[in-house]
Amino acid sequence: MQIVTSWMEEGIQQGELKIIQRLLTRRIGVITPELQQQLQRLSVTQLEDLAEALLDFSNEADLIAWLQKLQ
């Protein structure tokens, strides 16, 4: 049984977020501060889903549409 504390989960989330931001920047270009804020609010599960989805993105509009589906 693995015990994950909140600070460990936050560290995992921050690590995933950092990688996803790098991949998004490479895929679609500079990410606006507004979009970065939205990304920071995503859960670990949502970040993992985004990591897969971003492979199909070709521009910022694709990211915006993906984020809107979450709401």
PDB file with SEQRES, HELIX, SHEET and CRYST1 records, atoms N, CA, C and O in Angstrom:
SEQRES   1 A   71  MET GLN ILE VAL THR SER TRP MET GLU GLU GLY ILE GLN          
SEQRES   2 A   71  GLN GLY GLU LEU LYS ILE ILE GLN ARG LEU LEU THR ARG          
SEQRES   3 A   71  ARG ILE GLY VAL ILE THR PRO GLU LEU GLN GLN GLN LEU          
SEQRES   4 A   71  GLN ARG LEU SER VAL THR GLN LEU GLU ASP LEU ALA GLU          
SEQRES   5 A   71  ALA LEU LEU ASP PHE SER ASN GLU ALA ASP LEU ILE ALA          
SEQRES   6 A   71  TRP LEU GLN LYS LEU GLN                                      
HELIX    1 AA1 SER A    6  ILE A   28  1                                  23    
HELIX    2 AA2 PRO A   33  GLN A   40  1                                   8    
HELIX    3 AA3 VAL A   44  ALA A   53  1                                  10    
HELIX    4 AA4 LEU A   54  ASP A   56  5                                   3    
HELIX    5 AA5 GLU A   60  LEU A   70  1                                  11    
CRYST1    1.000    1.000    1.000  90.00  90.00  90.00 P 1           1          
ATOM      1  N   MET A   1       0.841  -1.182   0.000  1.00  0.00           N  
ATOM      2  CA  MET A   1       0.000   0.000   0.000  1.00  0.00           C  
ATOM      3  C   MET A   1       0.877   1.234   0.000  1.00  0.00           C  
ATOM      4  O   MET A   1       1.808   1.347   0.798  1.00  0.00           O  
ATOM      5  N   GLN A   2       0.583   2.142  -0.881  1.00  0.00           N  
ATOM      6  CA  GLN A   2       1.379   3.352  -1.004  1.00  0.00           C  
ATOM      7  C   GLN A   2       0.626   4.527  -0.390  1.00  0.00           C  
ATOM      8  O   GLN A   2      -0.549   4.756  -0.680  1.00  0.00           O  
ATOM      9  N   ILE A   3       1.317   5.252   0.450  1.00  0.00           N  
ATOM     10  CA  ILE A   3       0.715   6.421   1.069  1.00  0.00           C  
ATOM     11  C   ILE A   3       1.254   7.655   0.361  1.00  0.00           C  
ATOM     12  O   ILE A   3       2.464   7.878   0.312  1.00  0.00           O  
ATOM     13  N   VAL A   4       0.349   8.445  -0.181  1.00  0.00           N  
ATOM     14  CA  VAL A   4       0.734   9.670  -0.873  1.00  0.00           C  
ATOM     15  C   VAL A   4       0.187  10.838  -0.077  1.00  0.00           C  
ATOM     16  O   VAL A   4      -1.024  10.979   0.094  1.00  0.00           O  
ATOM     17  N   THR A   5       1.086  11.667   0.404  1.00  0.00           N  
ATOM     18  CA  THR A   5       0.652  12.837   1.160  1.00  0.00           C  
ATOM     19  C   THR A   5       0.337  13.971   0.204  1.00  0.00           C  
ATOM     20  O   THR A   5       0.708  13.927  -0.969  1.00  0.00           O  
ATOM     21  N   SER A   6      -0.342  14.977   0.705  1.00  0.00           N  
ATOM     22  CA  SER A   6      -0.748  16.087  -0.153  1.00  0.00           C  
ATOM     23  C   SER A   6       0.452  16.801  -0.756  1.00  0.00           C  
ATOM     24  O   SER A   6       0.401  17.234  -1.908  1.00  0.00           O  
ATOM     25  N   TRP A   7       1.533  16.927   0.009  1.00  0.00           N  
ATOM     26  CA  TRP A   7       2.706  17.606  -0.543  1.00  0.00           C  
ATOM     27  C   TRP A   7       3.380  16.768  -1.625  1.00  0.00           C  
ATOM     28  O   TRP A   7       3.967  17.314  -2.559  1.00  0.00           O  
ATOM     29  N   MET A   8       3.297  15.443  -1.502  1.00  0.00           N  
ATOM     30  CA  MET A   8       3.844  14.578  -2.543  1.00  0.00           C  
ATOM     31  C   MET A   8       3.006  14.688  -3.816  1.00  0.00           C  
ATOM     32  O   MET A   8       3.540  14.761  -4.923  1.00  0.00           O  
ATOM     33  N   GLU A   9       1.689  14.699  -3.637  1.00  0.00           N  
ATOM     34  CA  GLU A   9       0.803  14.827  -4.789  1.00  0.00           C  
ATOM     35  C   GLU A   9       1.005  16.173  -5.480  1.00  0.00           C  
ATOM     36  O   GLU A   9       0.997  16.257  -6.708  1.00  0.00           O  
ATOM     37  N   GLU A  10       1.184  17.217  -4.687  1.00  0.00           N  
ATOM     38  CA  GLU A  10       1.425  18.542  -5.268  1.00  0.00           C  
ATOM     39  C   GLU A  10       2.727  18.549  -6.063  1.00  0.00           C  
ATOM     40  O   GLU A  10       2.805  19.164  -7.127  1.00  0.00           O  
ATOM     41  N   GLY A  11       3.740  17.869  -5.551  1.00  0.00           N  
ATOM     42  CA  GLY A  11       5.008  17.773  -6.267  1.00  0.00           C  
ATOM     43  C   GLY A  11       4.856  17.030  -7.583  1.00  0.00           C  
ATOM     44  O   GLY A  11       5.426  17.427  -8.599  1.00  0.00           O  
ATOM     45  N   ILE A  12       4.092  15.961  -7.560  1.00  0.00           N  
ATOM     46  CA  ILE A  12       3.825  15.201  -8.784  1.00  0.00           C  
ATOM     47  C   ILE A  12       3.079  16.075  -9.784  1.00  0.00           C  
ATOM     48  O   ILE A  12       3.414  16.106 -10.968  1.00  0.00           O  
ATOM     49  N   GLN A  13       2.068  16.782  -9.296  1.00  0.00           N  
ATOM     50  CA  GLN A  13       1.277  17.651 -10.166  1.00  0.00           C  
ATOM     51  C   GLN A  13       2.161  18.729 -10.789  1.00  0.00           C  
ATOM     52  O   GLN A  13       2.059  18.998 -11.986  1.00  0.00           O  
ATOM     53  N   GLN A  14       3.022  19.345  -9.990  1.00  0.00           N  
ATOM     54  CA  GLN A  14       3.891  20.404 -10.508  1.00  0.00           C  
ATOM     55  C   GLN A  14       4.869  19.856 -11.544  1.00  0.00           C  
ATOM     56  O   GLN A  14       5.162  20.518 -12.540  1.00  0.00           O  
ATOM     57  N   GLY A  15       5.365  18.656 -11.308  1.00  0.00           N  
ATOM     58  CA  GLY A  15       6.276  18.040 -12.274  1.00  0.00           C  
ATOM     59  C   GLY A  15       5.591  17.749 -13.593  1.00  0.00           C  
ATOM     60  O   GLY A  15       6.148  18.006 -14.660  1.00  0.00           O  
ATOM     61  N   GLU A  16       4.389  17.217 -13.522  1.00  0.00           N  
ATOM     62  CA  GLU A  16       3.631  16.933 -14.745  1.00  0.00           C  
ATOM     63  C   GLU A  16       3.279  18.227 -15.470  1.00  0.00           C  
ATOM     64  O   GLU A  16       3.366  18.306 -16.695  1.00  0.00           O  
ATOM     65  N   LEU A  17       2.880  19.238 -14.704  1.00  0.00           N  
ATOM     66  CA  LEU A  17       2.526  20.524 -15.296  1.00  0.00           C  
ATOM     67  C   LEU A  17       3.709  21.118 -16.047  1.00  0.00           C  
ATOM     68  O   LEU A  17       3.552  21.636 -17.153  1.00  0.00           O  
ATOM     69  N   LYS A  18       4.885  21.044 -15.449  1.00  0.00           N  
ATOM     70  CA  LYS A  18       6.084  21.608 -16.072  1.00  0.00           C  
ATOM     71  C   LYS A  18       6.378  20.924 -17.416  1.00  0.00           C  
ATOM     72  O   LYS A  18       6.682  21.585 -18.408  1.00  0.00           O  
ATOM     73  N   ILE A  19       6.284  19.614 -17.425  1.00  0.00           N  
ATOM     74  CA  ILE A  19       6.538  18.863 -18.660  1.00  0.00           C  
ATOM     75  C   ILE A  19       5.482  19.192 -19.712  1.00  0.00           C  
ATOM     76  O   ILE A  19       5.812  19.402 -20.879  1.00  0.00           O  
ATOM     77  N   ILE A  20       4.225  19.237 -19.307  1.00  0.00           N  
ATOM     78  CA  ILE A  20       3.146  19.522 -20.252  1.00  0.00           C  
ATOM     79  C   ILE A  20       3.278  20.931 -20.819  1.00  0.00           C  
ATOM     80  O   ILE A  20       3.023  21.145 -22.004  1.00  0.00           O  
ATOM     81  N   GLN A  21       3.669  21.885 -19.994  1.00  0.00           N  
ATOM     82  CA  GLN A  21       3.868  23.248 -20.494  1.00  0.00           C  
ATOM     83  C   GLN A  21       4.982  23.286 -21.535  1.00  0.00           C  
ATOM     84  O   GLN A  21       4.877  23.991 -22.538  1.00  0.00           O  
ATOM     85  N   ARG A  22       6.034  22.535 -21.297  1.00  0.00           N  
ATOM     86  CA  ARG A  22       7.132  22.476 -22.279  1.00  0.00           C  
ATOM     87  C   ARG A  22       6.662  21.850 -23.587  1.00  0.00           C  
ATOM     88  O   ARG A  22       6.983  22.337 -24.671  1.00  0.00           O  
ATOM     89  N   LEU A  23       5.897  20.767 -23.473  1.00  0.00           N  
ATOM     90  CA  LEU A  23       5.395  20.101 -24.680  1.00  0.00           C  
ATOM     91  C   LEU A  23       4.425  21.001 -25.442  1.00  0.00           C  
ATOM     92  O   LEU A  23       4.472  21.076 -26.670  1.00  0.00           O  
ATOM     93  N   LEU A  24       3.548  21.683 -24.708  1.00  0.00           N  
ATOM     94  CA  LEU A  24       2.602  22.596 -25.359  1.00  0.00           C  
ATOM     95  C   LEU A  24       3.330  23.728 -26.065  1.00  0.00           C  
ATOM     96  O   LEU A  24       2.981  24.087 -27.189  1.00  0.00           O  
ATOM     97  N   THR A  25       4.335  24.288 -25.412  1.00  0.00           N  
ATOM     98  CA  THR A  25       5.099  25.376 -26.020  1.00  0.00           C  
ATOM     99  C   THR A  25       5.761  24.908 -27.305  1.00  0.00           C  
ATOM    100  O   THR A  25       5.791  25.631 -28.301  1.00  0.00           O  
ATOM    101  N   ARG A  26       6.277  23.719 -27.275  1.00  0.00           N  
ATOM    102  CA  ARG A  26       6.916  23.173 -28.481  1.00  0.00           C  
ATOM    103  C   ARG A  26       5.890  22.876 -29.576  1.00  0.00           C  
ATOM    104  O   ARG A  26       6.170  23.028 -30.765  1.00  0.00           O  
ATOM    105  N   ARG A  27       4.706  22.453 -29.157  1.00  0.00           N  
ATOM    106  CA  ARG A  27       3.668  22.049 -30.110  1.00  0.00           C  
ATOM    107  C   ARG A  27       2.917  23.243 -30.702  1.00  0.00           C  
ATOM    108  O   ARG A  27       2.703  23.301 -31.913  1.00  0.00           O  
ATOM    109  N   ILE A  28       2.510  24.211 -29.841  1.00  0.00           N  
ATOM    110  CA  ILE A  28       1.644  25.302 -30.321  1.00  0.00           C  
ATOM    111  C   ILE A  28       2.223  26.701 -30.125  1.00  0.00           C  
ATOM    112  O   ILE A  28       1.608  27.683 -30.540  1.00  0.00           O  
ATOM    113  N   GLY A  29       3.393  26.807 -29.501  1.00  0.00           N  
ATOM    114  CA  GLY A  29       4.005  28.120 -29.292  1.00  0.00           C  
ATOM    115  C   GLY A  29       3.769  28.630 -27.876  1.00  0.00           C  
ATOM    116  O   GLY A  29       3.394  27.880 -26.975  1.00  0.00           O  
ATOM    117  N   VAL A  30       3.998  29.913 -27.711  1.00  0.00           N  
ATOM    118  CA  VAL A  30       3.906  30.538 -26.385  1.00  0.00           C  
ATOM    119  C   VAL A  30       2.500  30.388 -25.811  1.00  0.00           C  
ATOM    120  O   VAL A  30       1.504  30.589 -26.505  1.00  0.00           O  
ATOM    121  N   ILE A  31       2.444  30.031 -24.530  1.00  0.00           N  
ATOM    122  CA  ILE A  31       1.162  29.870 -23.839  1.00  0.00           C  
ATOM    123  C   ILE A  31       0.894  31.153 -23.059  1.00  0.00           C  
ATOM    124  O   ILE A  31       1.743  31.609 -22.293  1.00  0.00           O  
ATOM    125  N   THR A  32      -0.269  31.722 -23.253  1.00  0.00           N  
ATOM    126  CA  THR A  32      -0.612  32.979 -22.580  1.00  0.00           C  
ATOM    127  C   THR A  32      -0.700  32.769 -21.066  1.00  0.00           C  
ATOM    128  O   THR A  32      -0.955  31.656 -20.605  1.00  0.00           O  
ATOM    129  N   PRO A  33      -0.489  33.835 -20.297  1.00  0.00           N  
ATOM    130  CA  PRO A  33      -0.613  33.709 -18.837  1.00  0.00           C  
ATOM    131  C   PRO A  33      -1.993  33.212 -18.394  1.00  0.00           C  
ATOM    132  O   PRO A  33      -2.100  32.482 -17.409  1.00  0.00           O  
ATOM    133  N   GLU A  34      -3.032  33.598 -19.106  1.00  0.00           N  
ATOM    134  CA  GLU A  34      -4.388  33.152 -18.766  1.00  0.00           C  
ATOM    135  C   GLU A  34      -4.511  31.637 -18.912  1.00  0.00           C  
ATOM    136  O   GLU A  34      -5.086  30.965 -18.055  1.00  0.00           O  
ATOM    137  N   LEU A  35      -3.967  31.111 -20.003  1.00  0.00           N  
ATOM    138  CA  LEU A  35      -4.016  29.664 -20.209  1.00  0.00           C  
ATOM    139  C   LEU A  35      -3.126  28.947 -19.195  1.00  0.00           C  
ATOM    140  O   LEU A  35      -3.480  27.865 -18.725  1.00  0.00           O  
ATOM    141  N   GLN A  36      -1.994  29.524 -18.855  1.00  0.00           N  
ATOM    142  CA  GLN A  36      -1.122  28.930 -17.852  1.00  0.00           C  
ATOM    143  C   GLN A  36      -1.851  28.818 -16.513  1.00  0.00           C  
ATOM    144  O   GLN A  36      -1.703  27.820 -15.807  1.00  0.00           O  
ATOM    145  N   GLN A  37      -2.627  29.826 -16.166  1.00  0.00           N  
ATOM    146  CA  GLN A  37      -3.400  29.781 -14.923  1.00  0.00           C  
ATOM    147  C   GLN A  37      -4.420  28.649 -14.952  1.00  0.00           C  
ATOM    148  O   GLN A  37      -4.615  27.955 -13.955  1.00  0.00           O  
ATOM    149  N   GLN A  38      -5.068  28.467 -16.098  1.00  0.00           N  
ATOM    150  CA  GLN A  38      -6.039  27.385 -16.221  1.00  0.00           C  
ATOM    151  C   GLN A  38      -5.342  26.029 -16.083  1.00  0.00           C  
ATOM    152  O   GLN A  38      -5.874  25.114 -15.454  1.00  0.00           O  
ATOM    153  N   LEU A  39      -4.169  25.907 -16.665  1.00  0.00           N  
ATOM    154  CA  LEU A  39      -3.426  24.652 -16.579  1.00  0.00           C  
ATOM    155  C   LEU A  39      -3.033  24.345 -15.136  1.00  0.00           C  
ATOM    156  O   LEU A  39      -3.044  23.184 -14.726  1.00  0.00           O  
ATOM    157  N   GLN A  40      -2.690  25.365 -14.374  1.00  0.00           N  
ATOM    158  CA  GLN A  40      -2.278  25.165 -12.986  1.00  0.00           C  
ATOM    159  C   GLN A  40      -3.414  24.647 -12.114  1.00  0.00           C  
ATOM    160  O   GLN A  40      -3.169  24.046 -11.068  1.00  0.00           O  
ATOM    161  N   ARG A  41      -4.641  24.872 -12.534  1.00  0.00           N  
ATOM    162  CA  ARG A  41      -5.795  24.414 -11.753  1.00  0.00           C  
ATOM    163  C   ARG A  41      -6.207  22.977 -12.072  1.00  0.00           C  
ATOM    164  O   ARG A  41      -7.106  22.438 -11.426  1.00  0.00           O  
ATOM    165  N   LEU A  42      -5.568  22.356 -13.050  1.00  0.00           N  
ATOM    166  CA  LEU A  42      -5.939  20.993 -13.435  1.00  0.00           C  
ATOM    167  C   LEU A  42      -5.430  19.973 -12.420  1.00  0.00           C  
ATOM    168  O   LEU A  42      -4.370  20.147 -11.819  1.00  0.00           O  
ATOM    169  N   SER A  43      -6.195  18.925 -12.247  1.00  0.00           N  
ATOM    170  CA  SER A  43      -5.789  17.822 -11.375  1.00  0.00           C  
ATOM    171  C   SER A  43      -4.751  16.964 -12.093  1.00  0.00           C  
ATOM    172  O   SER A  43      -4.509  17.130 -13.289  1.00  0.00           O  
ATOM    173  N   VAL A  44      -4.150  16.054 -11.352  1.00  0.00           N  
ATOM    174  CA  VAL A  44      -3.169  15.145 -11.945  1.00  0.00           C  
ATOM    175  C   VAL A  44      -3.806  14.326 -13.064  1.00  0.00           C  
ATOM    176  O   VAL A  44      -3.204  14.150 -14.123  1.00  0.00           O  
ATOM    177  N   THR A  45      -5.009  13.830 -12.838  1.00  0.00           N  
ATOM    178  CA  THR A  45      -5.711  13.039 -13.854  1.00  0.00           C  
ATOM    179  C   THR A  45      -5.970  13.874 -15.105  1.00  0.00           C  
ATOM    180  O   THR A  45      -5.778  13.393 -16.222  1.00  0.00           O  
ATOM    181  N   GLN A  46      -6.403  15.116 -14.926  1.00  0.00           N  
ATOM    182  CA  GLN A  46      -6.658  15.993 -16.070  1.00  0.00           C  
ATOM    183  C   GLN A  46      -5.364  16.304 -16.814  1.00  0.00           C  
ATOM    184  O   GLN A  46      -5.357  16.372 -18.043  1.00  0.00           O  
ATOM    185  N   LEU A  47      -4.271  16.492 -16.081  1.00  0.00           N  
ATOM    186  CA  LEU A  47      -2.979  16.730 -16.724  1.00  0.00           C  
ATOM    187  C   LEU A  47      -2.550  15.526 -17.548  1.00  0.00           C  
ATOM    188  O   LEU A  47      -1.997  15.677 -18.638  1.00  0.00           O  
ATOM    189  N   GLU A  48      -2.803  14.340 -17.031  1.00  0.00           N  
ATOM    190  CA  GLU A  48      -2.461  13.129 -17.778  1.00  0.00           C  
ATOM    191  C   GLU A  48      -3.297  13.033 -19.054  1.00  0.00           C  
ATOM    192  O   GLU A  48      -2.784  12.647 -20.105  1.00  0.00           O  
ATOM    193  N   ASP A  49      -4.573  13.381 -18.966  1.00  0.00           N  
ATOM    194  CA  ASP A  49      -5.430  13.388 -20.157  1.00  0.00           C  
ATOM    195  C   ASP A  49      -4.939  14.430 -21.169  1.00  0.00           C  
ATOM    196  O   ASP A  49      -4.935  14.183 -22.375  1.00  0.00           O  
ATOM    197  N   LEU A  50      -4.529  15.585 -20.666  1.00  0.00           N  
ATOM    198  CA  LEU A  50      -4.015  16.642 -21.544  1.00  0.00           C  
ATOM    199  C   LEU A  50      -2.726  16.205 -22.230  1.00  0.00           C  
ATOM    200  O   LEU A  50      -2.496  16.536 -23.393  1.00  0.00           O  
ATOM    201  N   ALA A  51      -1.892  15.466 -21.517  1.00  0.00           N  
ATOM    202  CA  ALA A  51      -0.636  14.985 -22.096  1.00  0.00           C  
ATOM    203  C   ALA A  51      -0.894  14.137 -23.345  1.00  0.00           C  
ATOM    204  O   ALA A  51      -0.124  14.187 -24.304  1.00  0.00           O  
ATOM    205  N   GLU A  52      -1.959  13.373 -23.329  1.00  0.00           N  
ATOM    206  CA  GLU A  52      -2.318  12.582 -24.506  1.00  0.00           C  
ATOM    207  C   GLU A  52      -2.973  13.447 -25.572  1.00  0.00           C  
ATOM    208  O   GLU A  52      -2.654  13.335 -26.756  1.00  0.00           O  
ATOM    209  N   ALA A  53      -3.882  14.301 -25.152  1.00  0.00           N  
ATOM    210  CA  ALA A  53      -4.634  15.119 -26.105  1.00  0.00           C  
ATOM    211  C   ALA A  53      -3.744  16.083 -26.869  1.00  0.00           C  
ATOM    212  O   ALA A  53      -3.981  16.338 -28.050  1.00  0.00           O  
ATOM    213  N   LEU A  54      -2.727  16.620 -26.219  1.00  0.00           N  
ATOM    214  CA  LEU A  54      -1.909  17.642 -26.877  1.00  0.00           C  
ATOM    215  C   LEU A  54      -1.154  17.121 -28.090  1.00  0.00           C  
ATOM    216  O   LEU A  54      -0.681  17.900 -28.917  1.00  0.00           O  
ATOM    217  N   LEU A  55      -1.043  15.813 -28.192  1.00  0.00           N  
ATOM    218  CA  LEU A  55      -0.385  15.240 -29.363  1.00  0.00           C  
ATOM    219  C   LEU A  55      -1.159  15.538 -30.651  1.00  0.00           C  
ATOM    220  O   LEU A  55      -0.592  15.517 -31.743  1.00  0.00           O  
ATOM    221  N   ASP A  56      -2.452  15.815 -30.513  1.00  0.00           N  
ATOM    222  CA  ASP A  56      -3.276  16.114 -31.676  1.00  0.00           C  
ATOM    223  C   ASP A  56      -3.466  17.619 -31.895  1.00  0.00           C  
ATOM    224  O   ASP A  56      -4.075  18.021 -32.887  1.00  0.00           O  
ATOM    225  N   PHE A  57      -2.957  18.450 -30.989  1.00  0.00           N  
ATOM    226  CA  PHE A  57      -3.132  19.892 -31.114  1.00  0.00           C  
ATOM    227  C   PHE A  57      -2.251  20.442 -32.232  1.00  0.00           C  
ATOM    228  O   PHE A  57      -1.129  19.982 -32.446  1.00  0.00           O  
ATOM    229  N   SER A  58      -2.787  21.436 -32.937  1.00  0.00           N  
ATOM    230  CA  SER A  58      -1.976  22.113 -33.940  1.00  0.00           C  
ATOM    231  C   SER A  58      -1.886  23.611 -33.681  1.00  0.00           C  
ATOM    232  O   SER A  58      -1.069  24.301 -34.290  1.00  0.00           O  
ATOM    233  N   ASN A  59      -2.732  24.121 -32.769  1.00  0.00           N  
ATOM    234  CA  ASN A  59      -2.682  25.543 -32.445  1.00  0.00           C  
ATOM    235  C   ASN A  59      -3.329  25.799 -31.083  1.00  0.00           C  
ATOM    236  O   ASN A  59      -3.863  24.889 -30.449  1.00  0.00           O  
ATOM    237  N   GLU A  60      -3.268  27.053 -30.654  1.00  0.00           N  
ATOM    238  CA  GLU A  60      -3.805  27.434 -29.351  1.00  0.00           C  
ATOM    239  C   GLU A  60      -5.302  27.162 -29.246  1.00  0.00           C  
ATOM    240  O   GLU A  60      -5.800  26.835 -28.169  1.00  0.00           O  
ATOM    241  N   ALA A  61      -6.008  27.293 -30.342  1.00  0.00           N  
ATOM    242  CA  ALA A  61      -7.461  27.061 -30.333  1.00  0.00           C  
ATOM    243  C   ALA A  61      -7.788  25.632 -29.904  1.00  0.00           C  
ATOM    244  O   ALA A  61      -8.807  25.401 -29.252  1.00  0.00           O  
ATOM    245  N   ASP A  62      -6.949  24.691 -30.256  1.00  0.00           N  
ATOM    246  CA  ASP A  62      -7.170  23.298 -29.848  1.00  0.00           C  
ATOM    247  C   ASP A  62      -7.065  23.156 -28.327  1.00  0.00           C  
ATOM    248  O   ASP A  62      -7.857  22.443 -27.710  1.00  0.00           O  
ATOM    249  N   LEU A  63      -6.093  23.830 -27.734  1.00  0.00           N  
ATOM    250  CA  LEU A  63      -5.948  23.804 -26.279  1.00  0.00           C  
ATOM    251  C   LEU A  63      -7.146  24.468 -25.608  1.00  0.00           C  
ATOM    252  O   LEU A  63      -7.682  23.944 -24.632  1.00  0.00           O  
ATOM    253  N   ILE A  64      -7.559  25.601 -26.122  1.00  0.00           N  
ATOM    254  CA  ILE A  64      -8.711  26.313 -25.555  1.00  0.00           C  
ATOM    255  C   ILE A  64      -9.959  25.444 -25.632  1.00  0.00           C  
ATOM    256  O   ILE A  64     -10.711  25.356 -24.662  1.00  0.00           O  
ATOM    257  N   ALA A  65     -10.183  24.811 -26.757  1.00  0.00           N  
ATOM    258  CA  ALA A  65     -11.356  23.938 -26.923  1.00  0.00           C  
ATOM    259  C   ALA A  65     -11.305  22.769 -25.938  1.00  0.00           C  
ATOM    260  O   ALA A  65     -12.325  22.395 -25.360  1.00  0.00           O  
ATOM    261  N   TRP A  66     -10.118  22.196 -25.748  1.00  0.00           N  
ATOM    262  CA  TRP A  66      -9.965  21.077 -24.813  1.00  0.00           C  
ATOM    263  C   TRP A  66     -10.296  21.526 -23.393  1.00  0.00           C  
ATOM    264  O   TRP A  66     -11.005  20.833 -22.664  1.00  0.00           O  
ATOM    265  N   LEU A  67      -9.781  22.685 -23.010  1.00  0.00           N  
ATOM    266  CA  LEU A  67     -10.045  23.205 -21.665  1.00  0.00           C  
ATOM    267  C   LEU A  67     -11.525  23.520 -21.463  1.00  0.00           C  
ATOM    268  O   LEU A  67     -12.059  23.318 -20.372  1.00  0.00           O  
ATOM    269  N   GLN A  68     -12.185  24.010 -22.502  1.00  0.00           N  
ATOM    270  CA  GLN A  68     -13.611  24.336 -22.402  1.00  0.00           C  
ATOM    271  C   GLN A  68     -14.453  23.078 -22.203  1.00  0.00           C  
ATOM    272  O   GLN A  68     -15.493  23.134 -21.547  1.00  0.00           O  
ATOM    273  N   LYS A  69     -14.028  21.963 -22.750  1.00  0.00           N  
ATOM    274  CA  LYS A  69     -14.752  20.711 -22.573  1.00  0.00           C  
ATOM    275  C   LYS A  69     -14.763  20.273 -21.109  1.00  0.00           C  
ATOM    276  O   LYS A  69     -15.667  19.555 -20.683  1.00  0.00           O  
ATOM    277  N   LEU A  70     -13.761  20.703 -20.340  1.00  0.00           N  
ATOM    278  CA  LEU A  70     -13.695  20.331 -18.931  1.00  0.00           C  
ATOM    279  C   LEU A  70     -14.722  21.057 -18.075  1.00  0.00           C  
ATOM    280  O   LEU A  70     -15.090  20.588 -16.998  1.00  0.00           O  
ATOM    281  N   GLN A  71     -15.174  22.187 -18.553  1.00  0.00           N  
ATOM    282  CA  GLN A  71     -16.078  23.014 -17.750  1.00  0.00           C  
ATOM    283  C   GLN A  71     -17.506  22.589 -17.854  1.00  0.00           C  
ATOM    284  O   GLN A  71     -18.378  23.196 -17.230  1.00  0.00           O  
TER     285      GLN A  71                                                      
END                                                                             
